[in-house]
Structures are given as C-alpha cells and as structure tokens.
Amino acid sequence: MKPWQIALFIILIITCLGIISFFYPEEGITLAKHTVNFPSIEKVLADPDADLPDLPGDSLSRDKRIPKPTLFNRKKREAIIAEIAKEDSIKQKRVEEQLDTLEHFKTTLASEGHFYLPDGDVTYFDKFFAKAASARSKDEVVRVLHYGDSQIEMDRISGNLRTWMQSKFGGGGPGLVPAIQTVASYAVSQSASGAFTLYSTYGDGARARGNYGLMLKCYRLTGSGTFTANATSNKRTDSRVKRFSRVTMLYNDHDGKFRATLTDRKHGFDSTCTSEGAGIHAMRWQTDSTTASLRINMQGTADIYGIMIDNGPGVSVDNIPLRSSSGNQFTLVTDSILRKCYQNSNVGLIILQFGGNQMPSTYSTKSINDYCALMQKQIRRIKSVCPNATLLFIGPSDMSHSYGGSLQTYKFLPAMVDSLRNMCLRNHVAYWDLYEVMGGRNAMIAWVKKGWAGPDYVHFTPAGANYVGKTLAENFATMYELYTTRRKMGAEQFDNLWEAAEN
C-alpha cells in the first residue's frame, strides 16, 4: 500500500472507533449474561495518572494524612499544669514535658496508616509487650504467628517484623516451619525425605477431619523420614535468623512409639527423644552451641504439625502463608487439637492478614457481610482456643480490576475494608488498614508504576513487601514506645493527663 493509503486507513479506523465510543451505552451491552464495555472518548483522552494517589514515601504523601489534632492550647495547658503541679516549678516542667510527649503520641495515633484500636484503647498491646519483654528473664520463646495468603509468602513482611521484635526483645532463628516447605523462604533453607503425606485445610492435600494443627495443615509420617534445615544464604536476611539452638517439634503420635533424633554434625551434637505416648506432644531440643545446620531423623506413625527453629530466649515471628486462602480455615480444625498446639507454643500475638482472595468473588454488600460473618467465626474460634494471645487483623491491600477498559480499584474493596475493620473492632481485635497504608483508591496502579507491585496488580514485589513490613514494624515500635512511656510516667499520672487531653 502507498503511504497515503495507509494514513487514510488509520484515519478511517480511528473515526469508526470514535463513532462507536460516542454512541456506545455507558453501562455496556449485555450479551448472554456477559456485559461488553467500550471506553468513552473522555476515558481515552484522560490523563492516565490523573487519579493516582501519591505513593507512601513520596514528598507529598505525608502531607495528605488526616489533620493532626491540636490537643492543648495555652490556656488548657496552664490549667492542667496548675491542677497537677500546683506551685512546684520542677514538677511543672516535668508535666510540660509529659504533655509534649502525649501530643506526639496523640498525633501519631491519629494519623493514617496506624493501628485502629478497639475503643481507642492504647493499652491494647500491653499484654503482649509485657510477655515479650520478660521472655529473656524467663528463658522462654514467645511466638508471634503471622497467618496470611500468598501476599506473605517467602517470609515477606513477616521478616521485617521479626527483625524489629528480635532486636527489641531478643531471640533468633526462622521460627515455625512445616515438615516439607513447598514455597522457598528468605528465612531458612530446608528439605525433607521419607514417607510423608500432606493433609491440609486449603489447596492441595488430603482432608483429615479436623486433624491439622496450628499451621492448618500437617504431614503424616508413616515409617521413617528426615528433615534438614540450613541457614539461608540470602544476604538481606537478618543475621539473627541464621543461627539455631532451640528446636521444638509439634506432633500427634498415633501409636505412642514415635521417636526422633536431632543431629548437629558440625558441633558433634546428637540427641534422641521418644514420644510421651499417643496423642499431641512437643519434642524439645537444646543444642550445646548455636548452629547453622541441623538434621532430624524420625521414625514412627505421627502427624507432624510443625517444627520450630529458634535461637535463645526472646521472640519468634512465624510466617504461615496459606496460598489462595481467605482465612476461613480455623474452624475446620478440631478445637482440642488447635488448643493443645497453641498451649505447647507459648503464643503471644496472632496476626491474621486476609481478604484479598475474597475480592474477585465479591459482587454485593451481602457477599461482604457474609465474609465478615465468616471471619468473625474464625476470630471467635481463635480467641476460644488461645485466650491469652493478642490479635491483630491486617485487611486487604488495594487491588486493580478492569472496568470499561481501564484498571481501577475493585468496586467493593473500600466497603470490604470498612466492614472488616468494624467487625474486628466490635470483636475487640485491632485492625491495620493496608489499603489505607498503600494510599487508598487506585494506589495499586501507582505501586506497579514504581515497581512496588507486580503486573497482576495484586501482589507486591520484594520492594513493596519490604515497605509494608517496615511500616508494620514502625507501628509496633510506636506502640511499644507508648507502652514504655506509660510505665515510666505511672498509670495514674498517664490516665489523668490522657483523660485531660480528651476533654
């Protein structure tokens, strides 16, 4: 074809598309129960970045958080100081400093991206912090169980939280792992061989009528099997994770004859444990020195619920990804089994990060309500079998779907986020709004552009997951700082000043 003919053809095509776009119904055309959409001229000509939010970390994003509260004007400050400190100038100065500190925390807790606390209770995490802070003096390991969907696979997000908690409270090692790891992890390199059969509440594997354990799956050993763990070679993994000294195996012995031997060849350690009898038990080993490699040889018939690889007293953060799960599997585990597993694990904090996998099948307010009711059952089940644990729910991130030929936030995602948050707070569970942390509506598009999320417009890249993990850790750091500040200030003094700030 000649150049003018090619140009004429292109012009005709564009003209035809323009005419179709002009007359095509905005709501689309329904054919055989499927709606066919066509972008309008306005959408075609619109700036694709016009509605994108600022990314967290960009220069403008911090300025767009909710307004900072002004807690104390001059007259109010003077009245509070006069009431508490009277004429004591030294005490007045101390009260002024305390008021400044409270203003800082009030501002921080009111900002977007921070925890939503039931009834605004700033003492919500106290029980966990007290337990974690005393772990070293009590020579124990306090566990943080981080359940989630594929968004947390490979130890993403959990690893950042582990780094902060172990730097603050002590501890080491990668934490809880299954007997066979099907997804590579930044935390540990492991392998297994032998007569193992997978039973799982989700995805692949046989079903076991409630016998799954705290990872919501287990590997049944019939005969002999071997488990090997080696420190990860990943340079980004914190060095504390790469050393092991305490190993615990949770199992359900079928005939009371199960036995296992832990070996650390480098340091000449070899120790055999025999089962306490049929039923659910925990085998525990303490090596003579820290190691980066261990091996467990097993013999018998037992369900292996998980193997905890720790180092010294402190906190362990366990990454438990449930690929394609919406988080509704806890009620599938027998109460007594789940309770016994938690009791043997010294759990201090349980994090549930779910909701994303539910979005593609959410088409109405009713489906949102149904899912929230289902998650409420999971929360109540967890509370009943692990009553001493503190709970945190992390809601779904932003996700993009094509509407009218353009990518946008899933239509019902904001309503899902609001409903999950309200359900959690009603059930006295703290909530962290990951959708809000990302930047809200259409944030995922901006994250993909920056390289923080993948081309599926659903999953984070390592860079994005790293940002989320660090932000979560910073939230816990703020709450712990407030916890230690209140302890130094004294409960009565804090309550008086905090109440005065509310009036």
Salt bridges, closest charged atoms under 4 A:
ASP49 OD1 - LYS449 NZ 3.35
ASP54 OD2 - LYS64 NZ 3.07
ASP58 OD1 - LYS450 NZ 3.05
ASP100 OD1 - ARG77 NH1 3.17
GLU103 OE2 - ARG77 NH1 3.83
ASP126 OD1 - ARG486 NH2 2.44
ASP139 OD1 - ARG246 NH2 2.33
GLU153 OE2 - ARG323 NE 2.77
ASP155 OD2 - ARG162 NH1 2.75
ASP238 OD2 - ARG240 NE 3.05
ASP264 OD2 - HIS267 ND1 2.76
GLU276 OE1 - HIS281 ND1 3.72
ASP303 OD1 - ARG220 NE 2.60
ASP303 OD2 - HIS254 NE2 2.84
ASP310 OD2 - ARG143 NH1 2.89
ASP318 OD2 - ARG143 NE 2.76
ASP335 OD1 - ARG381 NH1 2.93
ASP370 OD2 - LYS366 NZ 2.80
ASP418 OD1 - ARG421 NH2 3.19
ASP433 OD2 - ARG421 NH1 3.82
ASP456 OD2 - HIS459 ND1 2.65
GLU502 OE2 - LYS106 NZ 2.32
